Amino acid sequence: MLRVSPILNIAFYKFIDLTDLPDLRELLREQGERLGLKGSVLLSGEGLNGALAGLDANVREFQSFLGSHPMGQGLVYKESYSEEIPFQKLLIKLKKEIIPLGDSDIKPAQLSGSKISPLELKQWLDENRDFEFLDTRNDYEIQFGTFEKAQSLGLRHFRNFTKKLSALPDDRKLRPLVMFCTGGIRCEKASVAAMKLGFQDVYQLDGGILKYFEECGGSHYRGDCFVFDERVALNSRLEPSAKTTLAVEEGRRDLGPELDLK
């Protein structure tokens, strides 16, 4: 990864049963404020989901702190650098779900699909293997870029994923299904929904598109990857996309209903 500035951006999530959420929120808020970090962390009974940015050394200290707590042990971070912090403030929120799907029976901390590494997925694509390849992101994100052979479900909100997936023909449930998203959290939850619907061989891209960019660059991918912060989209070098920045400056974009840059 090319380092271009002292501002380190990290994205992370973990499905884990959590209790005492107000205390955890206060703990993370105190540490984040002390280190001057900005971004957001969502906490729920099913785990945590975060995107934070700050000075490199301060983010590393936060990672060390988080790793000392059970909820942060084994966290895998997606990292990138930027010239400025792409968030306005620090938010630590309590939610019913860290990624909303609306099905309380889906518990990725207990069961989820198999993980396929970025390098293994690249090999599958290099070999032109026969499998279902599904982008679990929303339509407005996919407009910025996606894998060459990927299909989508026409989602406006992730909550509609299960309904859209259930409408696929039954014969597609017999083929290997590989799903991906930005950082891995949606396709991990989606993998459980797919298995409930009878898909027999379900995989999720470990670390999502951002981890794929880190390990494989832009091979088999076209365009940029939308991110939920002021950078808007990253190219395959994990840098803010120049063309997206230009579009933002000229006011030619519609980022969809789930983004709030303020």
C-alpha positions in Angstrom: 0.0 0.0 0.0 1.3 3.4 -0.9 1.4 5.8 2.0 0.6 9.3 0.9 -0.1 11.1 4.2 0.0 10.8 7.9 -3.8 10.3 8.1 -4.6 6.6 8.5 -8.2 5.4 7.7 -9.3 2.0 9.2 -12.5 0.0 8.6 -13.3 -3.0 10.8 -16.2 -5.2 12.0 -16.7 -8.2 14.1 -19.8 -10.3 14.8 -19.6 -11.2 18.5 -22.2 -11.3 21.2 -21.9 -8.1 23.2 -23.4 -7.0 26.5 -23.1 -3.8 28.6 -23.3 -1.7 25.5 -23.6 1.7 27.2 -20.3 1.0 29.1 -18.6 -0.1 25.8 -19.8 3.0 24.1 -18.4 5.2 26.8 -15.1 3.3 26.7 -14.7 3.7 23.0 -15.8 7.4 23.1 -13.2 8.2 25.7 -10.4 6.6 23.8 -11.4 8.0 20.5 -11.6 11.6 21.8 -8.3 11.3 23.7 -6.6 10.3 20.5 -8.3 12.8 18.3 -10.0 10.3 16.1 -13.1 10.9 13.9 -15.5 8.6 12.2 -18.1 6.2 13.6 -18.4 2.9 15.5 -21.7 1.1 15.7 -22.3 -1.3 18.7 -25.1 -3.8 19.1 -25.7 -7.1 20.7 -24.4 -8.8 17.5 -21.0 -7.0 17.4 -19.3 -3.8 16.2 -18.8 -2.1 12.9 -16.4 0.9 12.6 -14.7 3.4 10.3 -12.2 5.8 11.9 -9.4 8.1 10.9 -6.7 10.1 12.5 -2.9 10.5 12.8 -1.1 7.2 12.1 0.4 6.9 15.6 -2.9 7.6 17.3 -4.9 5.1 15.2 -2.2 2.5 16.0 -2.6 3.2 19.7 -6.4 2.8 19.3 -5.9 -0.5 17.6 -3.7 -1.7 20.4 -6.3 -0.6 23.0 -9.1 -2.3 21.1 -7.0 -5.5 20.7 -6.7 -5.7 24.4 -10.5 -6.1 24.8 -12.4 -9.3 23.9 -14.5 -7.5 21.3 -11.4 -6.3 19.4 -9.3 -9.5 19.5 -8.7 -10.9 16.1 -10.0 -7.8 14.3 -8.9 -7.5 10.7 -8.5 -3.9 9.5 -8.8 -2.5 6.0 -6.4 0.4 5.9 -5.8 3.3 3.6 -4.3 6.8 3.8 -5.6 10.2 2.9 -4.4 13.8 3.0 -7.2 14.8 5.4 -9.5 13.1 7.8 -12.7 12.3 5.8 -15.1 12.6 8.8 -16.4 15.6 10.6 -16.8 14.2 14.1 -16.6 11.1 16.3 -19.8 9.1 16.7 -20.3 6.0 18.8 -23.8 4.7 18.4 -25.9 1.9 19.8 -28.0 0.0 17.2 -30.3 -3.0 17.1 -28.1 -4.4 14.3 -24.6 -3.3 13.1 -25.8 -4.1 9.6 -29.6 -4.1 9.3 -31.2 -7.1 7.6 -34.2 -7.4 9.8 -34.0 -11.1 10.6 -33.2 -11.9 14.2 -32.6 -15.5 13.4 -29.5 -14.6 11.4 -26.5 -14.7 13.8 -23.2 -14.6 11.9 -21.3 -15.0 15.2 -22.6 -18.5 15.4 -22.7 -19.5 11.7 -21.7 -18.0 8.4 -20.6 -19.0 4.9 -17.1 -20.1 4.1 -14.5 -17.3 3.5 -12.7 -17.0 0.2 -9.4 -15.0 0.3 -8.8 -12.2 -2.3 -6.0 -14.3 -3.8 -8.2 -17.4 -4.1 -11.0 -15.3 -5.7 -8.5 -13.9 -8.2 -7.4 -17.4 -9.1 -11.0 -18.4 -9.7 -11.5 -15.4 -11.9 -8.2 -16.0 -13.7 -9.3 -19.6 -14.4 -12.8 -18.5 -15.5 -14.5 -20.9 -13.1 -18.2 -21.4 -13.2 -19.9 -19.9 -10.2 -22.5 -17.4 -9.1 -20.8 -14.1 -8.4 -23.0 -11.6 -6.5 -22.5 -8.0 -5.5 -24.5 -7.5 -2.3 -24.1 -3.7 -2.3 -26.7 -1.1 -3.2 -27.2 0.1 -6.7 -25.8 3.5 -6.2 -22.6 2.0 -4.9 -22.3 -0.3 -7.8 -22.5 2.6 -10.2 -19.0 3.6 -9.1 -17.5 0.2 -10.0 -17.7 -3.6 -9.5 -16.1 -6.9 -10.6 -16.3 -7.6 -14.3 -18.5 -10.7 -14.1 -20.5 -9.8 -11.0 -24.3 -9.7 -10.9 -26.5 -7.6 -8.6 -30.0 -7.8 -7.2 -31.0 -4.2 -7.8 -30.9 -3.3 -4.1 -31.7 0.2 -2.9 -31.4 -1.0 0.8 -29.6 -4.0 2.2 -32.8 -4.9 4.1 -34.3 -6.1 0.8 -31.5 -8.6 0.2 -33.3 -11.7 1.4 -36.4 -11.0 -0.6 -34.5 -10.3 -3.8 -32.3 -13.4 -3.4 -35.3 -15.7 -2.7 -36.7 -14.7 -6.1 -33.8 -16.3 -8.0 -34.5 -19.6 -9.8 -33.9 -22.7 -7.8 -31.3 -24.1 -10.2 -28.9 -21.3 -9.2 -28.9 -22.6 -5.7 -26.9 -25.7 -6.8 -23.9 -23.7 -8.1 -21.2 -22.2 -5.8 -22.2 -18.7 -4.7 -19.5 -16.1 -4.0 -20.7 -12.8 -2.6 -18.8 -9.6 -1.9 -19.3 -6.1 -0.5 -17.1 -3.1 0.5 -15.4 -4.5 3.6 -17.0 -7.9 4.2 -19.7 -7.2 6.8 -22.7 -7.3 4.4 -21.6 -10.4 2.5 -21.0 -12.2 5.8 -24.5 -11.6 6.9 -25.8 -12.3 3.4 -24.1 -15.7 3.5 -26.3 -16.8 6.4 -29.4 -15.6 4.5 -28.3 -17.5 1.4 -27.8 -20.7 3.4 -31.3 -20.4 4.9 -32.7 -20.1 1.4 -31.1 -23.4 0.4 -27.9 -22.3 -1.4 -25.6 -25.2 -0.9 -22.1 -23.9 -1.4 -21.8 -20.3 -0.1 -18.6 -18.1 0.0 -17.9 -14.6 1.2 -15.0 -12.5 0.0 -12.8 -12.1 3.1 -12.3 -8.4 3.8 -14.4 -7.3 0.8 -13.4 -5.2 -2.1 -11.0 -3.1 0.0 -9.0 -6.1 1.0 -9.0 -7.4 -2.6 -7.6 -4.0 -3.7 -4.9 -4.3 -1.0 -3.8 -7.8 -2.1 -4.7 -8.0 -5.8 -5.0 -4.5 -7.1 -7.6 -3.9 -9.7 -7.4 -7.3 -11.5 -10.9 -8.2 -12.8 -12.4 -5.1 -11.3 -13.7 -2.1 -13.3 -14.0 1.4 -11.7 -13.7 2.5 -8.1 -15.1 1.4 -4.8 -17.7 3.6 -3.1 -16.9 4.3 0.6 -19.2 5.9 3.2 -17.1 9.0 3.9 -16.0 12.3 2.3 -13.5 10.5 0.0 -16.6 9.1 -1.7 -14.7 6.4 -3.7 -11.3 4.7 -3.7 -9.4 3.4 -6.7 -7.6 0.0 -6.8 -4.5 1.6 -5.2 -6.7 2.6 -2.2 -6.4 6.3 -3.1 -9.3 8.7 -3.4 -10.5 8.5 -6.9 -9.6 11.6 -8.9 -12.5 11.4 -11.3 -15.0 10.9 -8.4 -13.5 14.0 -6.6 -14.0 16.0 -9.8 -17.6 14.8 -10.1 -18.2 15.8 -6.5 -16.8 19.3 -7.1 -19.0 19.8 -10.1 -22.1 18.5 -8.3 -22.8 15.6 -10.7 -23.5 12.8 -8.3 -26.4 11.1 -6.4 -24.9 9.2 -3.5 -28.2 7.5 -2.5 -30.3 7.6 0.6 -28.0 5.9 3.1 -25.1 8.4 3.0 -24.8 11.5 5.2 -21.5 13.3 4.7 -22.3 15.9 7.4 
